[in-house]
């Protein structure tokens, strides 16, 4: 599995599939000590945590949208509420070839992308074949490039 996760912009940017590889150009803020001026600049106040699970049956990415507007959260970023989820999900799924699965677990609301869902017609995103654990990446850690 190839995967590119980057950040730099302080707002969430839609991922895309490039040559069968998921590319996350900007996952927004995970932790940022700013007063929260999203509304002033017309920006959406979302970031994202990304969970990656490698399994025998295929790899799964879970995208957990985060509310990162400190004016709203009081400097305690959190996963989005049910009311905020649709707007964040629309950003995340805008450029994907298919609508991702929506779900909720103990961490919050998420979009789930599997290898088959990410592939455009005629393309593939193959799994590793052997489970190697789970990796989480977020913007506080800097850009990550994970290859398998």
KATADA-V215959 format. One line per field, one symbol per residue. psi: psi as a letter, one per 40 degrees, with the letter a starting at -180 (. if undefined). A space follows every 50 residues. Layout:
psi=???
This chain:
psi=hihhhiidieihihiihhfehhhhdheaidhhgiegfdddefihfiaiih hhhhideiihhhhhiihehdddeffgiiiiiddeddddddddedeidihi hiahaedaiihhhiddddhiheiigiiddhheaihhiiedeiihhhi.
